[in-house]
Amino acid sequence: MSKINVNGKEIAVVNIENYDYISLTDMVRDIENGSALIEQWLRNKNTIEFLGIWEEMYNPGFNSLEFEGIKNQAGLNRFVLSVKQWVEKTNSKGIIAKAGRYGGTYAHKDIAFEFASWVSPHFKLYLIKEFDRLKTEEQKQLGWDIKRNLAKINYRIHTDAIKEKLIPDEITKYQLKMIYATEADVLNVALFGMTAKQWRDNNPELKGNIRDYANIAQLVCLSNLENLNAVLISEEVSQSERLKKLNTIAISQMKLLTEDKNVKYLEDKSKS
């Protein structure tokens, strides 16, 4: 679950079956008799028609027969419809009622924006603005996670090559740990010019490790170096020779990457 702040009002956004649903309950929480506004909105004939069209477009299990009966009653003085009744009668997917700590009425973003417009056009515009900002931040984080996962996958290839070519039989756990740490530092020295320990000693105030503070160009180069190192290991090139080769390649690649306009654009976007 995520939260967006719209004019000082905190509104929950949840992901259900890969679709974003926004809390209608949060939208009206600070309004007098706010909970009644949702049912008043549902009584509106235009609302019912809009919901029916949305469900028929996106919900194969929508009960059209029940919907027709509800639509015929909508607008009459005696017509009353709760969210629970709407969901149970029509098998709605666009509006749901959640129980529990973060319970309430949630609606697919298309429907939530329509409800927000009914409450206040001004509020709707700010809701859309904050929702778009949330999606932008999520995409930025997704891009970063992809880069981090790529480095992890390549590191797995790298460590498998170490296991196959560098680790002798009957090695102790301590020796195993030392070999892996040493090989990781081959890449650190080739790219960053220092070992992980040297970085920690130089940056005691920072948490994490040297790679957590790498920029996009460095992460791309690191992924390439991991693959190249795995190949060199499989070819039984000595560690000292590999370090020289990898350092030369790192210098060449970083010159290209730091001058590349696309990399600069991504770097600027990640900081904005």
Summary of the structure (lengths in Angstrom):
residues: 272
radius of gyration: 28.2
end to end distance: 23.5
largest distance: 86.0
contacts: 773
relative contact order: 0.09
helix: 68%
strand: 10%
